[in-house]
Amino acid sequence: MKFIVNMVQAELVQVLAEGLVLGDKMGFTADKILEVLDTRGVASPLFHLKGRAMARGDFTRSLALKYVLEQLHMVLNAARLMGQNLPGAEAASKVYEKAVNAGWGEEDFSAVIKALR
């Protein structure tokens, strides 16, 4: 069960980062995007907490990005052994890997947003 929780959490934060980066390029502030997300069906404590931290540029570690990547690799290996394809997790792992390779592995996993900018 831990694998599933870790995978979903990693993918959700990475998708939130994509939304914030795209929204910024479209002229929306992170605060406005998060306000809209908070009032829609996708509202979640994870989005609220990590989204606000990303908006502030606060990547104080609660869970290191490098460990999230490590967990994604474990999930993907387990899935391969079972013959299961996980395209979302594969895509997310590439973004987390880019962030780790850029030197942000010790920061909170919300720092994945830096790899998308």
Beta strands, then each sheet from edge to edge (+ up, - down):
end
